[in-house]
Amino acid sequence: MSGRLVLLSTSPRVAPGLLSGQAWSELRAAGSVRAAAGHALLPYLGAEDVGVRVEDPGDAASLASRLTALAAEHGTVVWLVGPDGDPALGLALGQLAASGTLGGVELEMVPGSYDLPGARLLDLVATMDRLRSPGGCPWDAQQTHTSLATYLLEESYETLEAIETADRDHLREELGDLLLQIAFHARIAAEDADDPWSVDDVAGDIVDKLVRRHPHVFGPDAGDTTAERVESTWHAQKVAEKGRESAVDGVPVALPALALAGKLMHRAFAHGVQVDPADDNGIGSQLMLLVAQAQSDGLDAEAELRGAARRYAERVRAAERQ
């Protein structure tokens, strides 16, 4: 008698028991359902009167032979794949198929649940929780918002460098390092005794802000618009939300000087405030004029100077090699 061996996989990032319709159909129609002891689905299947027999998965070759023999006997056997994907069992079943000893049993993979986009962010949160919890990393456990500030700044600049050098692999790595800083700060904040908040609060706040500041996308009057109109609306909403009295309120003065000058000019221009960037003939005013010229040409003065500085460093190295 031929049969089917269904390997039912589930995502460890999806709550156990949240299975697809196809998965529930396979489970209820199966002649036998088997799993390793402690599988996360066991209590949920028991609550739905789906009987599961526990198998020892230690010897993958032996387990593969037992499951295929059961499938030949019962018609359809469902194996609940473990959180690691049971690679050893997959290899053993592949070897049986290659040797022609499956006995007419068909192998089928059925995903019971899927990772949604962003699912690996849950792994980051779980990893950060492990590092900060008792028995985790002593160094991570000692960090505070203040002690991490320098790393946040360094990772931001390294990310900027990856963008400016168009190194996509480097950018991917640095975005990960930057994302770690966000998860780290959020995990520290969650431990605050008086006013705890978590990474979910951080994500929720920015989602709410994005929806609120994109009425042309999420609002009742969503429709065509222009990038210029979007930016103007964004600034107007920002001023109203934060109760700012000036176009330049909220610009962090700790920005590098050229970036600060560019940000101030951009804010003033966006709010329709016309002010001469130079107020004397000093070097500072001359630099302000250069920043204004860069903005007029659609350039970022800070990025332009950083690029020129990198080229200068290369010329220095070339001269030293000679």
C-alpha positions as a printed Julia matrix, in Angstrom:
322×3 Matrix{Float64}:
  0.0    0.0    0.0
  1.39   3.41  -0.94
  1.0    6.39   1.36
  1.98   9.99   2.05
  4.44  11.35   4.55
  3.61  15.0    5.18
  6.29  17.11   6.81
  4.37  19.93   8.5
  6.64  22.9    9.23
  5.8   25.93  11.36
  7.56  29.21  12.01
  8.93  29.63  15.55
  8.14  33.34  15.13
  4.4   32.7   14.83
  2.34  31.82  17.91
  1.85  28.03  18.17
 -1.61  26.93  17.09
 -2.0   29.62  14.44
 -1.96  27.22  11.51
 -3.1   27.46   7.92
 -6.36  25.86   6.82
 -4.43  23.3    4.79
 -2.39  22.37   7.86
 -5.5   21.75   9.98
 -7.05  19.69   7.17
 -3.96  17.5    6.91
 -3.82  17.02  10.68
 -7.46  16.03  11.01
 -7.43  13.7    8.0
 -4.11  11.98   8.8
 -4.02   8.32   9.74
 -1.34   9.2   12.3
  0.37  12.35  13.55
  3.86  12.06  15.02
  6.2   14.55  16.71
  9.2   14.8   19.0
  8.56  15.22  22.71
  8.0   18.83  23.78
  6.93  20.11  20.36
  5.22  23.49  20.76
  2.08  22.34  18.91
  1.27  19.41  21.19
 -1.03  21.21  23.67
 -2.85  23.05  20.86
 -3.49  19.88  18.88
 -4.65  18.14  22.03
 -7.16  20.93  22.63
 -8.57  20.26  19.14
 -8.73  16.48  19.74
 -5.93  15.76  17.27
 -4.02  12.82  18.67
 -0.23  12.91  18.42
  2.18  10.06  19.12
  5.63  11.04  20.37
  8.65   9.64  18.53
 12.32   9.69  19.5
 14.03  11.77  16.77
 17.55  10.91  17.94
 18.52   8.57  15.09
 17.38  10.37  11.94
 17.85   7.36   9.66
 15.78   5.14  11.97
 13.09   7.82  12.3
 12.91   8.2    8.51
 12.42   4.45   8.09
  9.75   4.3   10.82
  7.8    7.24   9.38
  7.8    5.88   5.83
  6.71   2.44   7.11
  3.87   4.09   9.07
  2.83   6.05   5.98
  2.68   2.83   3.94
  0.49   1.33   6.66
 -1.8    4.26   7.56
 -2.11   6.04   4.2
 -1.06   9.49   5.45
  1.31  10.29   8.3
  2.04  13.85   9.4
  5.38  14.63  11.04
  5.53  17.91  12.98
  8.84  19.43  11.94
 10.9   20.87  14.8
 11.89  24.55  15.13
 15.3   23.88  13.53
 13.69  22.35  10.44
 14.89  18.8   11.24
 17.74  18.88   8.69
 19.02  15.42   9.65
 15.59  13.88   9.01
 15.37  15.68   5.68
 18.76  14.3    4.66
 17.78  10.77   5.72
 14.53  10.92   3.75
 16.45  12.22   0.74
 18.79   9.25   0.95
 15.83   6.86   1.06
 14.34   8.54  -1.99
 17.65   8.38  -3.85
 18.06   4.69  -3.09
 14.47   3.91  -4.15
 13.51   2.47  -0.74
 10.57   4.74   0.07
  8.22   1.89  -0.78
  5.95   4.05  -2.9
  5.46   6.61  -0.14
  5.13  10.18  -1.38
  6.92  12.94   0.49
  5.23  16.31   0.81
  6.14  19.54   2.59
  3.24  21.57   4.01
  4.02  24.92   5.64
  1.66  25.34   8.57
  2.64  28.94   9.22
  4.79  31.49   7.44
  7.19  34.22   8.47
  5.79  37.64   7.65
  8.13  40.43   6.48
 10.06  41.69   9.48
  9.82  38.38  11.34
 13.58  38.28  12.02
 13.17  41.45  14.05
 11.52  39.2   16.65
 14.76  37.21  16.77
 16.68  40.42  17.43
 14.35  41.34  20.3
 14.67  37.83  21.77
 18.46  37.87  21.44
 18.68  41.27  23.11
 16.46  40.04  25.93
 18.76  37.05  26.43
 21.86  39.23  26.55
 20.35  41.58  29.15
 18.76  38.88  31.32
 20.43  37.07  34.25
 22.97  34.62  32.9
 23.46  36.7   29.75
 26.36  38.99  28.86
 27.91  40.93  31.8
 29.02  43.78  29.53
 25.61  44.17  27.9
 23.93  44.05  31.3
 25.99  47.04  32.52
 25.18  49.39  29.65
 22.96  52.46  29.98
 21.52  54.97  27.53
 24.46  57.25  28.35
 27.19  54.62  27.96
 25.79  53.57  24.58
 25.54  57.11  23.19
 29.01  57.07  21.66
 28.29  53.76  19.89
 25.08  55.13  18.44
 27.02  58.06  17.01
 29.8   55.84  15.66
 27.37  53.43  14.0
 25.51  56.35  12.44
 28.7   57.69  10.88
 29.77  54.24   9.7
 26.37  53.8    8.06
 26.78  57.19   6.39
 30.21  56.19   5.11
 28.78  52.99   3.61
 26.16  55.07   1.79
 28.69  57.6    0.52
 31.05  54.89  -0.74
 28.16  52.96  -2.38
 29.28  49.75  -0.65
 26.0   47.82  -0.39
 27.43  44.9    1.59
 28.97  47.33   4.07
 25.68  49.25   4.23
 23.75  46.08   5.07
 26.17  45.31   7.9
 26.12  48.85   9.29
 22.32  49.06   9.17
 22.32  45.91  11.3
 24.69  47.54  13.79
 22.48  50.62  13.85
 19.37  48.47  14.35
 21.11  46.79  17.28
 21.5   50.17  18.96
 17.77  50.82  18.68
 16.91  47.39  20.09
 19.51  47.86  22.85
 18.15  51.24  23.97
 14.58  49.95  23.86
 15.51  46.92  25.99
 17.15  49.18  28.58
 14.07  51.4   28.62
 11.85  48.38  29.24
 13.7   47.79  32.53
 12.93  51.27  33.9
 11.06  50.94  37.18
  9.12  54.2   36.9
  8.35  54.64  33.21
  9.09  51.49  31.19
  8.52  51.32  27.46
  9.54  48.72  24.94
 10.58  48.31  21.32
  6.89  47.76  20.53
  6.13  51.24  21.88
  8.94  52.66  19.76
  7.61  50.92  16.65
  4.03  51.87  17.48
  4.93  55.53  17.9
  6.68  55.77  14.55
  3.87  53.89  12.78
  1.33  56.32  14.25
  3.5   59.25  13.19
  3.93  57.97   9.64
  0.19  57.45   9.25
 -0.58  60.84  10.77
  1.91  62.68   8.57
  0.9   60.93   5.35
 -2.75  61.9    5.0
 -2.28  61.72   1.22
 -1.74  57.97   1.64
 -3.76  56.94   4.72
 -6.3   59.75   5.03
 -9.86  59.94   3.68
 -8.7   62.29   0.91
 -5.82  60.11  -0.27
 -4.81  60.79  -3.83
 -2.28  62.35  -6.12
  0.17  64.84  -4.67
  3.71  66.07  -5.2
  6.9   65.56  -3.21
  7.05  69.31  -2.53
  3.5   69.37  -1.18
  4.2   66.31   0.97
  7.25  67.96   2.53
  5.36  71.18   3.17
  2.52  69.29   4.87
  5.01  67.29   6.92
  6.69  70.43   8.26
  3.35  72.08   9.04
  2.15  69.04  10.98
  5.46  68.81  12.83
  5.24  72.43  13.94
  1.64  71.95  15.09
  2.38  68.7   16.95
  5.43  69.93  18.81
  4.22  73.47  19.45
  7.32  75.05  17.94
  7.5   78.78  17.49
 10.33  78.9   14.97
 11.19  77.05  11.78
 14.58  76.19  13.27
 13.29  74.9   16.62
 14.26  71.27  17.14
 17.33  71.29  14.9
 20.01  69.52  16.99
 22.92  71.93  17.45
 25.22  68.95  18.04
 25.19  68.24  14.3
 28.5   68.73  12.47
 28.82  72.4   11.53
 28.19  72.07   7.79
 25.28  69.7    8.37
 23.87  72.07  10.98
 24.09  75.02   8.61
 22.44  73.01   5.84
 19.63  71.83   8.12
 18.91  75.34   9.38
 18.78  76.71   5.83
 16.56  73.87   4.68
 14.12  74.46   7.53
 14.0   78.2    6.88
 13.43  77.71   3.16
 10.74  75.08   3.76
  8.85  77.54   5.97
  9.24  80.42   3.54
 11.64  82.4    5.73
 14.13  84.41   3.67
 17.33  85.25   5.57
 20.78  86.09   4.17
 23.11  83.25   5.24
 26.05  85.65   5.71
 26.09  88.45   8.26
 29.74  89.53   7.92
 32.86  88.84   5.84
 34.36  86.27   8.19
 35.28  82.69   7.28
 32.13  81.41   9.0
 29.9   83.52   6.77
 31.86  82.46   3.71
 31.24  78.82   4.67
 27.55  79.59   5.15
 27.46  81.01   1.63
 29.09  77.84   0.3
 26.45  75.76   2.08
 23.73  77.92   0.53
 25.32  77.48  -2.9
 25.46  73.71  -2.41
 21.76  73.6   -1.52
 20.96  75.74  -4.54
 22.79  73.18  -6.69
 20.96  70.28  -5.04
 24.03  69.13  -3.13
 24.73  68.26   0.5
 27.64  70.4    1.66
 28.55  67.97   4.45
 28.66  65.02   2.04
 30.61  67.04  -0.52
 33.25  68.01   2.04
 33.47  64.44   3.36
 33.99  63.19  -0.19
 36.7   65.78  -0.81
 38.34  64.81   2.5
 38.4   61.13   1.5
 39.97  62.01  -1.84
 42.54  64.15  -0.02
 43.4   61.21   2.28
 43.94  59.0   -0.75
 46.27  61.59  -2.3
 48.21  61.71   0.98
 48.59  57.92   0.94
 49.67  58.01  -2.72
 52.3   60.64  -1.92
 53.57  58.57   1.0
 53.88  55.48  -1.22
 56.05  57.44  -3.63
